[in-house]
Amino acid sequence: MKSLITQTTFHGLPAIQVRTADGAEATVSLFGGQVLHWQPAGGRPWLYLSEQSAFDGKHAIRGGVPVCFPQFAAQGDLPRHGLVRTRPWRLIDQREVDKQVMLTLGIDSDDDTLALWPHLFALELTINIGGARLDMELEITNTGPDAFGFSAALHTYLRVGEVEMAELHGLKGLRYADACDGGTIKTDPMDMLRVDDPVDRIYADARRPLLLDDSGRHLQIEKENFPDVVVWNPWEAGAAALADLPDRDFRRMLCVEAAATAPIMLAADAQWWGRQSLIVGD
Ligand SMILES: O=P(O)(O)OC[C@H]1O[C@@H](O)[C@H](O)[C@@H](O)[C@@H]1O
């Protein structure tokens, strides 16, 4: 069987639906350049998507893998998480390679982004879907005459059966800024992280692969060039305050984000790339 790549709409937004020859599935929204759904061959979905997302082509979609650039969260004067999760991207390329599907999406600076952030940029997001893995690579090019500094993240909403039962392994001994405690720097002493309270942590220089154990199903989380890992769950009161997240859905999600939160300087004509791989284990 051949892979299927279909241009469609999802909640009224232009999207690409993929079913690979080996049975993996994905849905990618051109608004935000955002993977919204991913299910490995023979498996269950691994990304959380809020059914209360606005899907209005203006507000960010809550779920999947939003792309943050050139600002992370509220660490600057730009809209939260930057400029590209609330803008249309375009499909640059689609192809089938060894039963896998590779999509390349892009977005460039324009008059609207220049009015907010005076730098020329070109972003490409390459998404590989197939077998047991989802690979995403973000490439950032400075197309302007001057250097700029940026932050970036692949803000991955992982879907879990019950967040209090989920275990995230691989963070022991790492230093993190605890945004739930005024940004205090702490060291994680735990063999694994279990969330039973609001959590909003930036683990700096977290290079090891992580393993998510979701009540017995396993996901390996790897990254290259993104130095940081952000772990976020708003918990009960935080979820209630978010209009686009059903009140109880904080139990169904855990954000584990591949991030570069400290500004990276990019010279004129220079490029930077960062990659995240989600790999389903036994
Ligand atoms: O509600 P937003 O803008 O999508 O942000 C969600 C969360 O994103 C996380 O990456 C941040 O660490 C949190 O501080 C933030 O609350």
The ligand as an SDF file (V2000), in Angstrom:
LIG
                    3D

 16 16  0  0  0  0  0  0  0  0999 V2000
   -0.9490   29.4490   27.4190 O   0  0  0  0  0  0  0  0  0  0  0  0
    0.2800   29.4680   26.5290 P   0  0  0  0  0  0  0  0  0  0  0  0
    0.6730   30.8240   26.0790 O   0  0  0  0  0  0  0  0  0  0  0  0
    0.1200   28.5040   25.3800 O   0  0  0  0  0  0  0  0  0  0  0  0
    1.4690   28.9270   27.4140 O   0  0  0  0  0  0  0  0  0  0  0  0
    1.3760   27.7170   28.0520 C   0  0  0  0  0  0  0  0  0  0  0  0
    2.6150   27.4330   28.9110 C   0  0  0  0  0  0  0  0  0  0  0  0
    3.7010   27.1510   28.0620 O   0  0  0  0  0  0  0  0  0  0  0  0
    4.8640   26.7020   28.7530 C   0  0  0  0  0  0  0  0  0  0  0  0
    5.8610   26.4330   27.8200 O   0  0  0  0  0  0  0  0  0  0  0  0
    5.3450   27.7540   29.6960 C   0  0  0  0  0  0  0  0  0  0  0  0
    6.4600   27.2550   30.4230 O   0  0  0  0  0  0  0  0  0  0  0  0
    4.2150   28.1320   30.6450 C   0  0  0  0  0  0  0  0  0  0  0  0
    4.6560   29.1860   31.4940 O   0  0  0  0  0  0  0  0  0  0  0  0
    2.9900   28.5500   29.8590 C   0  0  0  0  0  0  0  0  0  0  0  0
    1.9330   28.8400   30.7540 O   0  0  0  0  0  0  0  0  0  0  0  0
  1  2  2  0
  2  3  1  0
  2  4  1  0
  2  5  1  0
  5  6  1  0
  6  7  1  0
  7  8  1  0
  7 15  1  0
  8  9  1  0
  9 10  1  0
  9 11  1  0
 11 12  1  0
 11 13  1  0
 13 14  1  0
 13 15  1  0
 15 16  1  0
M  END
$$$$
